[in-house]
Amino acid sequence: MDLIRWGIVATGNISGSFTRDLAELPDAEVTAVASRSMASADRFAEVHGIAQRFDDYRALIDSKVVDVLYIGTPHPQHYAVARAALEAGVAVLCEKPVTLNARQARDLADLSRANGTLFAEAMWMRTDPVIQAYFEDLRSGVIGAPKQVLADFGFFKPELPERLLRPDLGGGALLDLGIYPATFTYMALGKPEAMTAMAEVNEDGVDLVTSMIWRYPGAMASLTCGMTAQLPWIAAVSGPEGSLMLPHRWHHPDHYIRRTAKGDERITVPKSGLGYHYEAAEVMRSLRAGLTECPAFPHDETIDILDLLDEARRQTGVTYPGDDEFLGG
Ligand SMILES: NC(=O)c1ccc[n+]([C@@H]2O[C@H](COP(=O)([O-])OP(=O)(O)OC[C@H]3O[C@@H](n4cnc5c(N)ncnc54)[C@H](OP(=O)(O)O)[C@@H]3O)[C@@H](O)[C@H]2O)c1
C-alpha cells in the first residue's frame, strides 16, 4: 500500500489530537513536524514517534519529506503557511477557519487550482459519520422541506485559552465557534438571501457573543455562539413533518434524534478515534484521485461561509490585525 506522508505544522492542542487520530489510518505516516521552537518540535515528535523535526515551518515545507501538510496554528497564521505550501506544490489541510476572511481563502483556492495542488479546510464536522447520516436523512425528505434551523455553539470557562481573547491570534467567538453553526446552516439551507448579526464585543475588540439570523425564501435560521455561558450546544433542522436534532457537542455527535409522527428515533452510527481521521482519509482519497479539491470540503462553500462571517463582522465591527494581509498577485 502506498503510504501518504503527513507533515504537522504547530505543536498545540489540535495538532496533537489530529496526529493521534492519524494512527487510525494504516496508509498514513507522519514523517515530520515543525514548530517555532526545536524543544517543542522534539517534545511533539517523541510523543507521536515522528522522525523529522524542524524549528521553522518553512523548512518543513521545503524538506520534500511530506506529501501533505496539516496546519494547526492560530487562524491569522494559516494564510501565509498554507500559501507557502501550495506555492511549493505541497498539499494542504488547514484548520478552520482556513483564513481570517474570504479574500484570503479565495486566493488559496485560486493558487490550488493554478498549481494543481490540493487545498482543504479541516472542517472535520463535514466528514463525521453521524453528521453525514444526518444530512442524508434530511435530504431524503423525512421531515419535509427544511423551514427552520437552530444551531448554537458555546461554553463558559473561568480561564479561557489566551488564543480566544487576543485579536492578534484571531480571538473571538464567531471565527472559532460560530463557524460550526454557520457551516451546519449552510449545509442544510445553502447561501442565505439576507443576514443580520449582532455581537457583544469586549474592550479589546473581540466578540464574546455573536448571534445571527439568516433568511431564505421560505426558511429562516437562528445561529448563536459565545464564550460567556454554558449554551445547550445543540443543532436542529425542522420541517412540517418533524425535526432532526443533534445533541450537546453536536459537531462530533454519537447520535441524532429523528422526531416525526412515528415518535422519536435515536440514530447511531459506529465511529472510532476522536473523529479527525475521517477528514484525513477524505484528503488521502482525494490526493490518490489526483484532485485539488476534496468532495467533502468544496472550495466554493468554504469561501461562501467566510463571506458570511465577513459580513457578520462588518455588521458588528469586529476586525483583526491580519485582515489586510494579502499575498496574491
Ligand atoms: N477542528 C477542531 O476540532 C479544532 C479544535 C481546536 C482548535 N481548532 C483550530 O486550530 C487552530 C489552533 O487551535 P489550538 O487550540 O490548537 O491552539 P493552540 O493550542 O494555542 O496551538 C496553536 C499552535 O500554533 C503555533 N503558533 C504559531 N504562531 C503562533 C503564535 N503567534 N502564537 C501562539 N501560537 C502560535 C504554536 O505551535 P508551535 O509553538 O509549535 O509553533 C501553538 O502551539 C485554530 O485555528 C482553531 O480554530 C480546531
The ligand as an ORCA input file, in Angstrom:
! r2SCAN-3c Opt
* xyz 0 1
  N     -11.060     21.119     14.438
  C     -11.116     21.266     15.748
  O     -11.748     20.499     16.474
  C     -10.364     22.394     16.378
  C     -10.255     22.443     17.778
  C      -9.477     23.459     18.334
  C      -8.885     24.402     17.521
  N      -9.031     24.331     16.160
  C      -8.372     25.317     15.289
  O      -6.986     25.019     15.319
  C      -6.198     26.194     15.369
  C      -5.266     26.110     16.565
  O      -6.003     25.940     17.756
  P      -5.356     25.248     19.072
  O      -6.467     25.156     20.044
  O      -4.618     24.037     18.708
  O      -4.355     26.400     19.525
  P      -3.067     26.264     20.465
  O      -3.217     25.111     21.395
  O      -2.847     27.617     21.027
  O      -1.903     25.901     19.450
  C      -1.545     26.715     18.388
  C      -0.101     26.447     17.997
  O       0.192     27.288     16.889
  C       1.562     27.646     16.902
  N       1.686     29.118     16.714
  C       2.147     29.726     15.605
  N       2.151     31.045     15.736
  C       1.696     31.294     16.981
  C       1.508     32.489     17.716
  N       1.786     33.707     17.202
  N       1.039     32.383     18.967
  C       0.751     31.184     19.507
  N       0.925     30.010     18.846
  C       1.397     30.067     17.597
  C       2.147     27.141     18.217
  O       2.866     25.958     17.910
  P       4.470     25.979     17.825
  O       4.931     26.669     19.063
  O       4.811     24.555     17.789
  O       4.882     26.709     16.588
  C       0.937     26.777     19.054
  O       1.182     25.697     19.910
  C      -7.186     27.358     15.378
  O      -7.294     27.902     14.088
  C      -8.514     26.729     15.802
  O      -9.650     27.353     15.207
  C      -9.745     23.342     15.599
*
